[in-house]
């Protein structure tokens, strides 16, 4: 429970900023250096994963290398059962609640459970909800999701409330990596009103600048995730610092 306690304690200070590193996109050799710059920039936690490609021995190798490079937690954000590595600090145990395919709601979780037990990985139960424009992203397509519409925020709130009643510790509203626009503020605020202070609310996808990140926090997000941005910029440390300063400046 070390990572979970870390998250809870940090959230008492300010909203959090997680950076997703997809080694398939950054390059496996470059990922540890990117992780160093992410930590130096002030991110609170590093997520490792991707929808496709990030798996097996090469995942183990890059997770070990990243952990040797940073002191902040390194947590798995798996796209499937192949995205598990025993070398991480923890794993987001994700259930894609608005998938059409039961495999992504409970099937892969059942298959992964004995592996996670054997590895002794810290598990953080996370309800994953893909919103518009998730249909245009890999996460939405691979996960066979019915993206929650911007014009009906009450639908997202209903799923999030179900996640709360089931017992998830996090609700992750996701527009999708590289989405053309982020999760709508109206969805975020409606979901936050429905679930209250717990489970914690994560928002990611399509967030390209610190101002947008801050607006998501003001709408109700406890945690912001960015990923694609570190694949596109030359100065990762400086870019992460701008996001971290904006997010951490908000009060909870």
Secondary structure, 3 states (H helix, E strand, C coil): CHHHHHHHHHHCCCCEEEEEECHHHHCHHHHHHHHHHHHHHCCCEEEECCCCCCCHHHHHHHHHHHHHHCCCCEEECCCCHHHCCCCCCEEEEEEECCECCHHHHHHHHHHHHHHHHHHCCEEEEEEEEEECCHHHCHHHHHCCECCECCCCHHHHHHHHHHHHHHCCCEEEEECCCCCCCCCCHHHHHHHHHHHCCCCEEEEECCCCCHHHHHHHHHHCCCEEEECCHHHHCCCHHHHHHHHHHHHHCCCC
